[in-house]
């Protein structure tokens, strides 16, 4: 059946000039990538860096794993959290996800 169908060839059409269109399309993808992915991620990283730099003794925080605690010691790379009366755990500073409002942890 395929042998009965003859191939169709274009007769002498003009060459397609899509150079400018391709450059505009590429530039559009770069702009979309910047505003939807790179810029928000850089903003979040900057906010997290400021959050980690502002940690001090007595600050109530939550870690990325969901552990709530009050900061009892701060080191260059680590932070010690008091999670219960007399129970302290050591975490990397980068694992702190958020700072809680004062008075959230009343039992500690």
N, C-alpha and C positions, 0 to 999 in steps of 0.2 A: 504494500500500500504506500509506503514511504517513497518508493522509487517512482511512483506516478505523480508525486507532487514536485513541481519544479521550484528551485530556489528563486526568490525574488531579490533583485539587486536594485539599488538606487541608481537613478539615471544620471546624473551629473549635478548633484546638489552642491550648494556652497558649503564651505568648511565652517563648522560651528566654532565661534569665538567666545568661549566661556571664561577667559582668563580673569577679567574684571569681576564677573559674578562669583567665581571661586574665591577670589581674594576677599570680597565683601562677606561672603558666607563664612570664611575662616575667621575673619575679624569679629563677626557676630558671635561665633562660638566662643572665642576668647573672652569677649565682654560678658557673655552669659556665665561662663565658668568662673570669672572673677567675682561677679556680684552674687551668685548663688552658692558658691562653694568656698572659695579661698578667703574672701573678705570676712564672712561670718565666723569661719574657723579661727582666723587670726584674732578676731575680736574676743572670742571665747577664751583663747589661750592667754591673751593679755589680761583679761579679767581674773582668770585663775592664778596667774602669776602675782597679781596684786593681792589676791585673797591670801595666798600662801605667805607673802611678805608681811602681811598685817597680823599674822598669828602672834598672840601673846599669852602670858599666863592668865588663866581664868576665863579664856574665851571658850564658849560652848560650840562644838562642831559636830558634824556628821561626816563619816568617811565614805569612800566609794562603795565599801562593802556593807554599809548601813549601820555601823557601830556609832552610837552616840556617846560623847564624853566631854569632859572639861579638860582643857590643856593645863598640865601641871609643870611641864618642862619643855623648852624649845631649844633645839640644837641647830646646827647648820643644815643638816639633811633630814633630821628626825624630829618627831614631836611625841611626847609622852602624854597619853590621855588617861585620866582617871574615869573609868567606866562604872565603877561602883565604889562604895566605901572601902578604901584600902586596896583596891584592885587597879593596877596601872598597866597599860599596854603601850608598846612602842610601835609607832607607825612612821612611814616615810611621809614627808611633808606633802608630796605630790598626791598622796591618797586622800587628802582632805578634800571633800566635795563641796561643802557649804558651811557657812557660819550661821549658827542658830541665834535667835534673839535671846537677850539676857533673861534668865529665869525660866527657861524651857525645861531644864533638868533640875527639878526641885529635890530629888532624892539623893543627889550627890553632895 
